[in-house]
Amino acid sequence: MSHTLNTLIATMEAEHWDAILVTDPKHVYYITGFACDPHERFLGIVLAKGQEPVLIVPALDADKAAAISSITRIATHLDTDNPYDILKQQLPDTIKTFGLEKAHMTVQRYESLQAVVQAEQYADIGAVLQSLRVIKSEEEIERLQAAVDCIETVLDNVVRRVRIGMTEAEVVADLEYEMKKQGAEGPSFSTMVLAGDNSALPHGVPGQRVIQAGDLLLFDLGVYLNGYASDITRTFAVGEISDELKEIYNTVLAANEAAIAAVRPGITYASLDQTARQVITDKGYGPYFSHRLGHGLGIDVHEYPSIHDQNEALLEPGHVFTIEPGVYVQGKGGVRIEDDVVVTKEGVRVLTSYPKQLTIIG
């Protein structure tokens, strides 16, 4: 039985809960190794006192679940079934407290659940899952490294094909085609390629903007590979750029490198954000760094922790997150440089290795 499953069962017993239901497909994968997109269909892991764990899956996924899942007791439902009736069959007759993922529970699902379960109260298991996910195992770190290696190969291959006159959307299409060629399951978020003044939009949307000489060209992209995400940002110069844009680039690079150098167990996430932000502020660009320093990375591309100047949580070995300072000057351009890092006992391991010196393309 997996460590996560054992921890959930131990929590259920310690808190005197009668049962637990895990429904987020990513958590089902995390616990069982079985990956499934059930769409609107019901998917869940049921834990109940004194009973063997059971995985409930749509009937059309039964064979795959049986072949892959670490939970061997599997129940299925057809499209014509009420899956909550199937769920009730796996539960005690009387439930006082039922643990579930409140963040994944819509009102509609809750009403369907309560109609058959009629628990007296519901407890949130989100914090337990979060505490387990934040410490990555060596196997998880290697999967993250593979996802990083994949996206860096994608970026390197496509950057070589970028030319003046191409649109942002054309480059995005090439990147996502290359992701599939390199074996990725798909992008880990909406691929971002922003040229010129569009690069000053931290969450801009690629479109028909044509790449021109003198532009900054920002790439923010990642893939899912074997269920784990990568996330990298690099900013390039298209031909010769202004001295001001060069200064912005070097400022962001210095902030990125200062934050990475500061990573070690025992410091706060707040101090890490402040380290990078101070470098940017000292150069006069403080107001133009408008977002947090980074975010956790794992089976979700954005997960706990959030790296901002109010987070007093301490870094621990096994934490994996991004470091991505940026400066965005409207009407001129923006620079973001993002790396994926792991906290180690000694300090830091940087998963990303794509060069960060200012590179001219096009």
N, C-alpha and C positions, 0 to 999 in steps of 0.2 A: 504494500500500500504506500502511496506517495507521502512525502513529508507534509505537503499541504493538506491532504486528506486526513492524516493523523492529527494535525493541528486543529482542523475544523471539528473533528470528533471530540478531541480533548476540550475544546472551547464549549461545545454543546453540553458536555457533561459537567464542566465547571460552572457554567451559567444556568444549568438546570433547564435548558431548552429541550423541547420534545422532538424537534426535527429541524433540519436545515434544507433549504432549496437554493441551489446555484444555477442561475439561468443565463448569465452573460456568456455568449459563445466563446469569447476569449478565455474566460475562466474555466469553461468546460475543457478547452484545449490545454490550458495550463495544468489542470489537475489530471486529465486522462490521456493526453496525447492525441485525442480525436478532434480534428478540425472540421467544422461544419458551419455553413451559412444556412440557417433554417428558414430564412426569410420570415414569413408571418407564422410559421409553424412552431409548435412548442418544443423546446429543448431544455433539459435540465438534469442536474444531479440531485438525488434525494438521499439524505442521511437521516436515519431515525434510530432512536435508542434500541439497542439489542438486535438490529437488523443489518444485513449486509448492504453496503451502498449499491444504489441502482442508478443507471443512466437511462433516461427516457429520451428517445429519439424518434423523428418521423420514420415511418416504415420504409420509405425509400432510401434511408441512410443506414438501415439495420446491418447490412452485410459489411459495410465499411467500418461501422462502429465495432462490430464483433471482431474484426481483424486487427484493429488498432488500439482500442480503448484499454487502459489498464484496469478499468472497472468491468468485470466480466458479466455481471448480472445486468441484462439490458431488457427494457420494456419498450414497446413500440406503439405507435398510434397511426391510424389511417386518416386521410383527409376528411373522411365522413365521421370520424370519432370526435367526441369531446375530450381533448387531452387531459383536462382537469379531472375527469372521471378516472382516467388511467393513473393520474397522480394520486388520487385519493386511495386507490388500491394499495399504494406503497407506503401509506402513512398509518400511524396509530389511530384508533377510533376517536380518541379525545386528545386534543392538542391545546395546551394552555399557552405556551410561547413557541412561536415559529420563527426561526432565523432565515432571513432572505436578504437579497441585494436590493436595498431600497432605491439606489441610484438607477437600477435597471428595471424597476417595477413601475409600469405605467398605471394610470387609474383603471383602464380597461382590464389589464392583467390582474390587478389587485381585486377588482370586483369579481372576476371569474374565479380567482383563487379562493376568496372568502366565501363564495357561494357553496363550495364543496368542502372546504377545510373548517371554516367557522372557528378559527383560533381566537383565543381571548385577547392576545396581543402579539405584535410582531417586533422582532429585534433585528437590527441592521448588522450584517456580517461584513460590510464593506471595509471597516477598519482592520479586521483580521486579515482579509485578503491583501489589503494595501501593505500591511506590515510584513507579510510574507514575500510579496512581489518586489519590494524595494531592495532586498538583498539578493543579488544575482549569484547563482551558482557558477562554477567554472564552465559547465556545459552551456549555460545561458550566455555567458560572456563570449564563448567561442561562436555561438550562433549569431550574436550581435556583430562580432568581428567579421564573419562571413557576409552578413548583410552590408556592412560598411565596405568591405572589399569589392562587393558587387557594384555598389553605386559609384565607387571611385573609378572602376573600369568603365562604367557607362559614361560618366562625366568626361573622362579622358578621351574616349573614342569620339564623342559627339563634339566636344570643344574643337577638335582638330578639323571638323567639317563646317564650323560656323563661318559665315562670310557676310560682309557688308551687303545690305539689300534683302537679307532674309528677315522674316517677321518673327516676333517672339513665339507666336503659335506654331510656326514651322519648326522651330528648335525644340519646343515642347514635344511635338509629335515625334521627332527623331529620337529624343531622349526616351520616351515611353516605348517606342519600338525596340530600342537598344536594350531596355530593361528586360523585355521578354526574351530577346536573343541571348541575354546573359543568364537566363534561368530564374529570374525573379518571379514571384507570384503576382506582383503588380506594384505600383507606386504606393508608398506608405502614407501619402497625402497628395493633394493637388500639386503637381509639379509646377514650379514657378521659374519663369525666365522673364526678367524685366530689364528693359533697355532705356538708357538715357534718363530723362526726368521721371520715368515710371519706376526706376530703381529707388526713388525716394519714398515709395509707398511700401511700408514694411510688409503688408499683406496684399500687394497689388495682384491684379488678375491679368495674365498674359493675353495679348490680343494681336491686332494687326499692326502694332507699332513696328516700324522698320528699323533694323539695326544700322546705325550710322557711325562714321568716323568721329572720334571724340567722345563717344558714349562710354559710360560705365555699363557693364552687362552683368547682372546679378543672377546666379543660379541657386535656387533652394530646392533640394530634391532628396528623395530617399526611396527605399524599396522595402517590401516584405520578402523575407527569404526564410523558409522553414519556420514561419510563424513569428519571426522577430524583425524589428524595424531598424532602419538606419535613417539618418537625417544629417545632411551636410549642406553648408552654404559656402560658395566661393564667388568672389566678384572680380571681374576682369576689365581690362582697358581695351577698347576697340580703337586701335591706332594710338596716336598721341593724345593724352588728356591734359587738362589744365593743371597748373601747380596746386590750386586749391583742392582739386579732386585727389591729387597725389597725397596732399597733407591729410585729408580725411581718411584715405586708405591706410596710411601709415599709423594714424592715431588708432583706428579700429584694430589693426594688427597688433599694436602694442598692448591694447586693452585685452585682447584675446590671449596673448602670450602671458601677460601678468596674471590673469585669472588662472590659467592652467598651472603656472608655476606655484600658485598659492594652494592648490588642492592637496589636502592631506587629511587624515582622520582627525576628528576632534574640533575642527573649526566650524563656524556656523555658515549656513548658506547665505545669510545676510552679509557676512563679511566678504564672501566671494563676490557677490554682486557689487558691493561697495568698492572692492579692489579694482574691478574693471571700470566702474562708473567714474572713479576718481581720475583715472588716466584720461578719460574722455573729457571730464570737466576741466582738468588742468589745461587742456588745449583749447578751451573755450567752446566746446561742442556739447556740453552737458544737456542743454534743452533739446538737443536733436537725437538723444538716445532715449527713445520713448517706450521701451518695453523691458520686461525682465531679462536677466542674463541668460536664462535657459530653463530647461525642463527635464524631467525624468524620461528615460527611454527603455523600452523593453518589448512586451507583446503589444503595447500601444505606442504610437509615435509620440504622444504627449501623455505622460503619466506622472504620478508623484515621484519626487518632490518638485515643487515650483521654486526656481532659484531667483528670489527677489530680496530686496533689502529689509523686508519685515519677517523673513523666515529664520527663526532662531534655532531650528533643528540642527543637529550636528551631523557632519559627514561621517560615514562609517564605511569600512571596507566592503566592497560589493555593490555600493551605490553606483549607478550608471546614469549619466545625464549629459546634456549638451551645454556648451559654452558658446554663446553667439551674440557678442556685442554688435551694435550697429550705430551708424550715424546717417541721418536722412535729412537732406537739405532740399526743401521744395524748390522746384524750378531748375535745380542743378544736377542732383543725383544722390544716390545712397550707396553705402557700403555695409555689408554684413559678412562676417567671417565666422563660421560655425564648425566646431569640432565635437566629437563624441568621446567622452572620457569615462574611465572606471577609477573609483577610489580603491587604492591598495593599502596594505599594512604599512608600506614604506612611503606612499605618496599618491602617485597617479600613473595610470597607464592610458595613453592616448590611442584610441582605436583608429582614428582617421590619420591618414598620412599624405593626402593630396597636398602638393606644394601650396604655400601661402604667400610667397613673395609676389609683388604686383607683376602680372603677366599680360603682355599685349597679344591680342588675337585679332583675327579678321583680315 
